C-alpha cells in the first residue's frame, strides 16, 4: 500500500482561525461576569472559536468513535482481564450496555465502534454490523488483522496494515459525518475518541516511551488493575520491545507497525480526518493521547483541533497531554476507556458554546463594569 | 423572633441510608468495567444512593437557587466592582442574560433567585417578581434588610434578620419543590446552590476564618479581581471585624449576625430544607461552602447530602471543602458565582445516575471478569 493517501489526509488539515479566537476573547471580556472568572472554560471557548472560524460558534452534532483491536502482547501476561474481553465488550457496545453507550446517550452523541483488528473474526473482513438493541452502537468492521503479533517478539503489524487502519479511521469519520449530515453552517461538530482492546495500555506505554523519550518505568501503569508482579512483567515486556525494535519517533507509521496496534492507527486516521473537516476532537485517556501525538507528528496543525476531555490515572497520560499542550477538563480518576472520559466532558463543551452565544454583555444588560 | 423554627428545620434532617450506599458499591463492582475505573464518579454514585435511599436512584428534577444580598462592607473598598452590580445582576438574572441562566438552561434546571437583602428596595419587602423574558428567572423577594451594616464597624445584621433569612431560604426550597412537584418516587432532585452580592467574598473570608480557625491572611482572596492594594485593605477589614466581634463558631446564628450576610443565612436555610426533603445539594464556590459548614454545625447529618460541584480560586474554598470532607467534581478555575460551578457539574451527576441504572453487569452482558 502506498503512503500517499496518508500524506493527502495530513495535508488536508488547515490551520485554525486565530482571528476568531481573538474575537472570542474580546467578546467574553464583555460578558456580565468578572474578567476571566469562567477560568479554563474561557480558554476552551477561544479554542472552539478558532476551530469553528467564528467567535461564538453554535454547537453542532456530538459524535463518538471507539476503535477496537486485540494485541498479541496480551499473551505475555500484561493484563488483569482475559483477552476475550475485547470481543465481548464489542458485543456489549452493540447491545448498548457499555459505559460508553450510557454516556453517549446522556450526551446525545452518535456512537460508532470500529473493529480495526479484534479477534472477533478473520483478518481482512469488511462489514457493517447493526446495533443489537435500541441504544446500542453499530460496528464498522475493517479488520486489518485478527489481533497483532506480540511486539515483545516481533513487529506488531506490517506498514500496510497500519496504513489500512489509518484509512479505516478516516472512513469511520466519513460515516459519522454522513449519519448526522454535519455539513458547513450546521454548528461545530464535537468528536469524542475512545478505544477498546485488552493489552492496549501496554501498547500505549511503549508508544509514549518512544514519542516522549521516556523510560518504560515511567510510562507503564497498572492499566485495568494489574498487581505488582504483573506491573513488573509489563515494564519488562515494554523495555524488551523497545530494545528489540528501536522505533524511530520520526517515522510514525514505522513506530505504529513496531509497537502499535490497529486501534491506535485508526485513531490517528480519525483525528486527521476530523480535523480536516473542521471538527473539535475530544480526547479520552492515554491511548487516545498518544494517537493524537502521532497525528500531530504527521500534521502539526492538528494540535489546535484537540481538547483533552479527562486526565486518567495512567502514568503516560499527563506527560502526553503536556506534550500536546492540553489541560484536561475533568480530573476524576476516570480510567475506563471506550471514550468515556471524553463523552463525560462533552457537556462542558456545550455549556461553553452556549455561554458565548447566550450570555448578556455589560452594555446590553445595563450592568456596571469594573470600578 | 424565636429560634425554634431553626431548631425544627435542623431536626428534620435525617441520616442518609448507608445500606443503599453499600448496595450501590456492590452493584457498581458488577458493571462491565475494570473495578473502580470510573474513579470519583463511583464515590459520587454511592453518595447519591445514600441520599436517595436506593442503590440505583433515578434522576429527579434539576433545581437551582441563587441567593442575593448587599453588604455594607462593600463601602470599605473591598471589591473590584461597584455595589450597584448586585441589583443590576438580579435584573440580568430575571432577563435571562446571566451565566447562571445559560447554565441552568443547559442543565434543564429550574432557577429561582432569592433577594434576601439587596439594595433593590426597602427592607421588609415581600414579593414575587416574574422573569423579564423567556429563559429568565423569577425573583422571590424576602428582603430582611436593604443591605447589611459594615461589619468592620458594627454587626452586619440582627439575630432576627438572620433567622428571617434562614426561613426565606427554606421557603425558596419549598417553592422549587412545588414548581416541579418533586415528590417521593419521582427520582432524586438535585439542587444547585449559588450566591450573588458585591462584597460577599469579604464576608466569606470572615466566616471561613471563624469557622475553620484560620487567619484572615489565609482566607482572603482577590474575589472578582481586586488589585494588591485592595487585597491588603480587604485583609485588614476582615482582621478588624474579627477583632471587633470575636464571633463564637459554636453560635452559627450569632456568627452570621456579626460577620455574615442575608444570602449566607438563606443558603443555610436552603441547605437544611433541601436535605430534610432528601435532595442532593450541589455546592458552588467558597460562599456556598461556608454556608454549608454553618448548616452542618446546626445539623451534622447535612454533610452527607452535599456534593461539591467545583473548586474555585478563592483561598477559603479548598479548606472549607476539606472541612466538609468533599472532593470537587470540577477544577476549572471557575469563580463566577451565581451557582455557575454547581450548574456546570450537574451533567456529571446525571451521567453517574444513568451509569448505575443503564450499564450492563458482567453476568448480563456475558463479559469475562478479572483473570
Interface residues (C-beta under 8 A of the other chain):
Chain A: X31 X32 X33 X34 X35 X36 X37 X38 X39 X40 X41 X79 X80 X81 X82 X84 X85 X88 X89 X91 X92 X95 X97 X98 X99 X101 X102 X103 X105 X106 X135 X223 X224 X225 X313 X329 X330 X331 X332 X333 X334 X335 X336 X337 X340 X344 X347 X348 X350 X351 X354 X355 X358 X359 X360 X364 X365 X366 X367 X368 X369 X370 X371
Chain B: X31 X32 X33 X34 X35 X36 X37 X38 X39 X40 X41 X79 X80 X81 X82 X84 X85 X88 X89 X91 X92 X95 X97 X98 X99 X101 X102 X103 X105 X106 X135 X223 X224 X225 X313 X329 X330 X331 X332 X333 X334 X335 X336 X337 X340 X344 X347 X348 X350 X351 X354 X355 X358 X359 X360 X364 X365 X366 X367 X368 X369 X370 X371
